[in-house]
């Protein structure tokens, strides 16, 4: 498929519309990916958001402590509910734990007008009960370096077609290769040292996948922030967790 010229490419913040039963495409997948084995990613969190202006929307996130979820800062709303232990988000699974978010803590310098520092902690009303279907995902450390060419993965309940409208009910996943020069060439000055990106041709995150983790060897190295519109033409960009891990640790200790 011919790539869309950069002059027509838009940054696409990947916050999604709430999936209702009439609009869910059960047989489709994340861009270029496939359905995950049920509960094989027990750290994944579905965020149901309600705002006065936006109505119901959704994002992804992941559990990093019994009472904290990490996600993208643009996934903020007046009311957020975290659903843990889900595979089919439209089914009342016995494994699901539904917990209210009581405090959203975006990185202090985050600005809604741009993609920089698009990372946020969510404090849960109560601690999640950890089991084989709800678990914590370890974070990369500040000295960790993610090598170019590494094979990683991400997951989410977002759109499954490059220019489509269908979200999924079942968790989807996709493997991705880590890039640096390609991302700098495609995204220009927008791509900073606080970011990493990963993709394969016509693969990656799409609307609704924001906040999901970039997982490499069982460790979270990134938080999914933005991609292109249509999805899949440019690499997916993640906030680099190693640049924020000290802030994450301090904020969790404070709350």
Residue pairs with C-beta under 8 A, 6 or more apart in sequence:
1 202
3 233
4 228
4 230
4 233
6 186
6 188
9 228
9 229
9 233
9 234
10 228
10 229
11 115
11 190
11 226
11 228
11 229
12 206
12 207
12 226
12 227
12 228
12 229
12 231
13 72
13 74
13 115
13 210
13 225
13 226
14 59
14 72
14 158
14 205
14 206
14 207
14 208
14 209
14 210
14 224
14 225
14 226
14 227
15 49
15 57
15 58
15 59
15 72
15 74
15 75
15 207
15 208
15 210
16 57
16 58
16 59
16 157
16 158
16 159
16 167
16 207
16 208
16 209
16 210
17 56
17 57
17 58
17 167
17 207
17 208
18 48
18 55
18 56
18 57
18 58
19 58
19 89
19 90
19 157
19 167
19 168
19 169
19 208
21 90
23 165
23 166
23 167
24 90
24 166
24 167
24 168
24 169
25 160
25 161
25 164
25 166
25 167
25 168
26 168
26 169
26 170
28 160
28 161
28 166
28 168
29 35
29 160
29 168
29 172
29 174
30 154
30 155
30 156
30 158
30 160
30 168
30 172
30 173
30 174
30 205
30 206
30 209
31 159
31 160
31 161
31 162
31 174
31 202
31 203
31 204
31 205
31 206
31 231
31 232
32 174
32 200
32 201
32 202
32 203
32 204
32 232
33 172
33 173
33 174
33 175
33 203
34 172
34 173
34 174
35 170
35 171
35 172
35 173
36 87
36 155
36 170
36 171
36 172
36 173
38 87
38 88
38 170
38 171
39 85
39 87
39 95
39 132
39 133
41 155
41 171
41 173
41 215
42 85
42 131
42 132
42 133
42 134
42 135
43 62
43 63
43 64
43 135
43 136
43 137
43 213
43 220
44 60
44 61
44 62
44 86
44 155
44 156
44 171
44 212
45 60
45 61
45 62
45 63
45 69
45 71
45 82
45 83
45 84
46 58
46 60
46 61
46 82
46 83
46 86
46 89
46 157
47 58
47 59
47 60
47 61
47 69
47 71
47 75
47 80
47 81
47 82
47 83
47 101
47 122
47 211
48 56
48 58
48 80
48 81
48 83
49 56
49 57
49 58
49 59
49 75
49 76
49 77
49 79
49 80
49 81
50 56
50 77
50 78
50 79
50 80
51 57
51 77
51 78
51 79
52 78
54 77
57 77
58 157
58 167
58 208
59 71
59 72
59 75
59 208
59 209
59 210
59 211
60 71
60 155
60 156
60 157
60 158
60 208
60 209
60 210
60 211
60 212
60 224
61 69
61 70
61 71
61 75
61 82
61 122
61 211
61 212
62 69
62 70
62 71
62 137
62 211
62 212
62 213
62 220
63 69
63 84
63 128
63 134
63 135
63 136
63 137
64 70
64 136
64 137
64 139
64 220
64 248
64 252
65 136
65 252
66 124
66 127
66 128
66 130
66 136
67 123
67 124
67 126
67 127
67 128
68 121
68 122
68 123
68 124
68 252
69 82
69 101
69 121
69 122
69 124
70 119
70 120
70 121
70 122
70 139
70 211
70 213
70 220
70 223
70 241
70 248
71 119
71 120
71 122
71 210
71 211
71 223
72 118
72 119
72 120
72 210
72 211
72 223
72 224
72 225
72 239
73 106
73 107
73 110
73 117
73 118
73 119
73 120
74 112
74 118
74 210
74 225
75 120
75 210
75 211
76 104
76 106
76 120
79 101
80 100
80 101
80 104
80 122
81 98
81 99
81 100
81 101
82 98
82 99
82 100
82 101
82 122
82 124
83 89
83 96
83 97
83 98
84 96
84 97
84 98
84 99
84 128
84 134
85 93
85 95
85 96
85 97
85 131
85 133
85 134
86 93
86 95
86 96
86 171
87 93
87 95
87 170
87 171
88 169
88 170
89 157
89 169
89 170
89 171
90 169
91 169
95 131
95 133
95 134
97 128
97 129
97 134
99 124
99 125
99 126
99 128
100 124
100 125
101 122
101 123
101 124
101 125
102 123
102 124
102 125
103 122
103 123
103 255
104 120
104 121
104 122
104 123
105 120
105 121
105 122
105 123
105 251
105 255
106 117
106 119
106 120
107 117
107 118
107 119
107 120
107 244
107 247
108 117
109 116
109 117
110 116
110 117
110 118
110 119
110 120
111 117
114 190
115 190
115 195
115 225
115 226
115 237
116 192
116 194
117 194
117 239
118 223
118 225
118 226
118 239
119 223
119 225
119 239
119 241
119 244
120 211
121 248
121 251
121 252
123 255
128 134
130 136
137 213
137 215
137 219
137 220
138 218
138 219
138 220
139 219
139 220
139 241
139 245
139 248
140 146
140 219
140 220
140 221
140 241
140 242
140 245
141 242
141 245
142 242
142 243
142 245
142 246
143 242
144 219
144 221
144 242
145 242
146 152
146 178
146 196
146 216
146 221
146 240
146 242
147 178
148 178
148 179
148 180
148 181
149 177
149 178
150 177
150 178
150 216
151 175
151 176
151 177
151 178
151 216
152 175
152 176
152 177
152 178
152 198
152 214
152 215
152 216
152 221
153 173
153 174
153 175
153 176
153 214
153 215
153 216
154 173
154 174
154 176
154 198
154 204
154 205
154 209
154 212
154 213
154 214
154 215
154 224
154 236
154 238
155 171
155 172
155 173
155 174
155 209
155 212
155 213
155 215
156 171
156 172
156 205
156 208
156 209
156 212
156 224
157 167
157 168
157 169
157 170
157 171
157 172
157 208
157 209
158 167
158 168
158 172
158 205
158 206
158 207
158 208
158 209
158 210
159 165
159 166
159 167
159 206
159 207
159 208
159 209
159 231
160 166
160 167
160 168
160 172
160 206
161 206
162 202
162 206
162 230
162 231
162 232
162 233
163 230
163 231
167 207
167 208
174 200
174 203
174 204
175 200
175 203
176 198
176 199
176 200
176 203
176 204
176 214
176 236
177 198
177 199
177 200
178 196
178 197
178 198
178 216
179 197
179 198
179 199
179 235
180 196
180 197
182 197
182 235
183 191
183 195
183 196
183 197
183 235
183 237
184 191
186 234
186 235
187 197
187 234
187 235
187 237
191 197
191 237
193 240
193 243
194 239
194 240
194 243
194 244
195 222
195 225
195 237
195 238
195 239
195 240
196 214
196 221
196 222
196 237
196 238
196 240
197 235
197 236
197 237
197 238
198 204
198 214
198 222
198 235
198 236
198 238
199 232
199 234
199 235
199 236
201 232
202 232
202 233
203 232
204 227
204 231
204 232
204 235
204 236
205 212
205 224
205 227
205 231
205 236
206 227
206 231
206 232
207 231
209 224
210 224
210 225
210 226
211 223
211 224
212 223
212 224
213 220
213 221
213 222
213 223
213 224
214 220
214 221
214 222
214 223
214 224
214 238
215 221
220 241
221 238
221 240
221 241
221 242
222 238
222 239
222 240
222 241
223 238
223 239
223 241
224 236
224 237
224 238
225 237
225 238
225 239
226 236
226 237
227 234
227 235
227 236
227 237
228 234
241 248
